[in-house]
């Protein structure tokens, strides 16, 4: 009976969140310098193929809306995975240096090698992965301790932040595109950006969903996880790699948007991930 109540509660929460998301999506499509009613939005999306309302709604606002949803999903899952790895509800890709690694690589390409701008997503993932490797190397001492991971991540984040500031200081005449990138923005995003991040988000979110069970087991502690047959070190590294991939995808396409990963990922762990273990048979 308790399991049925838990599944019902999670289902109701998900339905409410989807309803709120749809409501906010309609508001986002209709509100702006040019406001449109729901009827005008529907007309522009499904019937009108060349009118001015369609240009604004379909070509300008809808791509940014879809990107906002995908970026939020990627950051939420990345935050949830890192919180599971570190057993810390405040763990975040932006706090422990993962996003900083991606941003450092992307900023270096934008400022020093502008001809390689089309490869920014690849370099961003490489930077995030390298940051993860450095964090684990600094944290390794006869095994991996969650406290040392957090301290190493904060140190890496600080060093990379100083490097980014120094790089911007040396290239102060060429910061127009980098400043919006460092602050994070969806301005000017088109359907081409949506197609790119959709591929990354699909891969990362599928891997993240596959990791839910192991991520939840890590919350029980290393000894309990090992007694359940989980290779704790391998799972931590794999979860960190998936989180780095998701963070790199968001940084490459939307810039440095980090702190919003804390609240939704904590909510996901408390409401969804925990229930996944308690009602795994029913979920399947």
N, C-alpha and C positions, 0 to 999 in steps of 0.2 A: 504493500500500500504506500509505504514511504517513497519507494522508487518511482511509482506512478505519479505521486504528487510532485516529485522533483522534476521529472520529465515534463509534466504539464506546466510547471512554473517556468522552466527554461523555454518551452515553446511559446508561452504567452509573452515572455520578455522579448524573444526574437520577433514575434509578430508586431509588438508595439514599436520596437526599434525600426522595423521595416516600414511601418506606417509613418513614423516620424521622418524617416529618411525620404520617403516619397513626397511628403508634405513640404519638407525643406527644399527638395529638388524643384517642385513647382514654383515655390517662392523665389528660388535662385534664378530660374528661367524668366520669371516675370518682372522681377524688381531690378531696376537700374536707371540709368539716365533716360532711357525710354521704357516706360512701364507698359506691360501687356497683361491682358486678362487671360484666364484659363482657356476660354474659347479661342482667343487669338493664338495661344501657344499650340493648342491641338491642331488648329488650322495650318499653322506654319510647319509643324512637324510632319503631318500626314497628308496634306492636300495641296498646299501652296508650294510650288517648286522654284519660284523666282522672285517672290515679293520681298520687300524690304524687311518685313517682320521675320521671314525665314532666314535672311542673311544674318540678322542679329541673333536670333534664337538658336538656329541650327549650326551656323558656322562660327559663332563667337562664344556664346554662353554654354551650349551643350558640351563642347569638348572640354572646357574648363571644369564643368560640373562632374563629368565622368572621371577626369583626372583627379579631382579632389577626392572622390569616393575611393578610387584605386590607391592613391597615395595614403589616405587614411587607413585603408585596410592593410597595406604593406607595413606601415609604421606600427599599427596595433599588434599585428602578428609578430613583428620583429621584437617589439617590447615585451610581449608575453613570453617569447622563447628566451630572451636574455634574462628575464625575471626568473624563469625556471632554472636556467643555468646557474645563476648566482643566488637563488633563493632570497631575493631582495625585491620588494615591491616598487622600489624607486629606480631599478635598473632601466636604462634607456640607451638606445644607440647613440644619442647625442652626448650623454654623460660619460660613457666609458670609452669614447674614442673611435667607435666604429664609423659613425657619420663623419667625424673629423677626418678620418683616413680617406674616405671617399671624397670629401670636399677638398682635401689637400691635393689629391691627384687631379681632380677636375679643375681646380684653380690653376695648378701648374700648367696644365694643357692650355687653358684659355688665355693665360698671360704670356707664357713662354713659347708655346707651340700652337699657335692659332690655326695652322693648316691641318691639324689633327682633331679639329673640333668635332667632326663626325664620330670619332672614336671615344668621346668622353664617357659614355656608359661603360665601355670596356675598362678604361683606365680607372673609373670610379670604383668598379667592383674590385679591381686589383688593389687599389688603395685601401679599401675596407678590409679585404682579405689580409693584406700586409699588416694593417693595424691589429687585427685579431691575432696574427702570428706573434707579433711583438708583445702583445698583452699576455699571451700564454707563455712565452719564453721568460718574461719577467716574473710571472706568477708561479713558474714551475720550481718546486723545491721538494723533491721526493713525493711528487704528486701535485695536484691542483687544489688549492684552497679558494673558496669563494671570496673571502675577504681580500686575499692577495690579488685576485682577478680585478676586483673593484678598484683597489689602490693603484694597480698597474694601469687600468683603463683611464683613471683620472689623470695619472702622470702623462700617458700618451696623449690624451686630449689636450692637456696644457701645452705640451711641447709642440704639437701640430698646430694649435691655435696661434702660438707665438710665430711659427714659421709662416703661417698664412698672413699674419699681420705684417711681417717683414717683407714678404713677397709683394703685398699690396703697396707697401711704402716705396719699394723700388720701382713700382709700375703705377705710380699715382696718376699718370696722365692717361691711363688706359683701363679705367675701373668702371666704366659705364655699365658693361654687361656683367662684370664680376660682382658688383655690389648687390644687384638684384638677385644674383645667384646665391650669394652668401646669406642674404636675409630670407631667401625662400619666396617664390612667387609663382603664381599660375598665369600671370599676365602674358598675353600673346601666344598662349598655347593653342595649337591647332589639332586637327584630326591626325596629322602625322605623328605628333607627340603621343596622342592617345593610343595609336596602333603600337608604338614602340613599348610604352609602359605596360600595355595590356599583355604583351608576350611575357615580359619580365614578371609582372604580377601573377599571371597564371602559373608560371613555373614555381615561383617562390611560395605562393599561397598553397598550392597542391603539396609541396614538400612540407610546409608548415602544418597543414592538416594531418599529414601522415606522421608528424612528430608529436602530436598532441598527447598520445598515451605515454611515451617516454618522458616528455616534458613534465607531465603530471607526476610520474613516478619519482623524478628527481626532487620534487617538492617534499618527499618523505624523508630525505636525507640519504647520504652516500651509503651507509651501512645497510639500510633497508632496501635501497635500490639494488645493491650488489646481491643481497640475499634473494631478490626476485629475478636474478639472472641478467641484470642490465650491466653492460660495460660502461661504467660511469664516465670514464675519461673520453672514450670514443663518442658517446652520446653528447657530452658537453661540447666537444669540438665540432660535431656535425650540426648541432643546434646553433652554435655560434656562426658557422659558415652560412647556414640558411638565413639567419638574422642579418649577417653582413651583406648577403645578396639582396635582400629586400631593402635594406637601408641604402645600399649603393644605387639601386634602381630609382628610389625616390629622390636621392640627392642629384643623380644625373639628369633627371627630367624636371624636377621642381625646385632644386636648390636645398639649402639647409633648413629643413623643417623637422625639428627633433622632439621638443618637449611634449608635443601632443601625443606621443607614444605611451606616456605613463598612465594616464587615466583609462583609456579604452583597453589597454592590455591588462591592467589590474582588474578591470571589470570582467574581461573575458576569462581570466584565470579563476576568479571567485565564482562566476555564474556558469560558465560553459565548460572549461577544462576540468574542473572538479567533478562536475556531473558526468563527464564522459567516462570516468572510471567507475563511478557508482552505478551507471546504467548502460554499460557497454553492450551487454547482450541485447537489451531492448533497442538501443541505437542501431546496431547491426540489423 
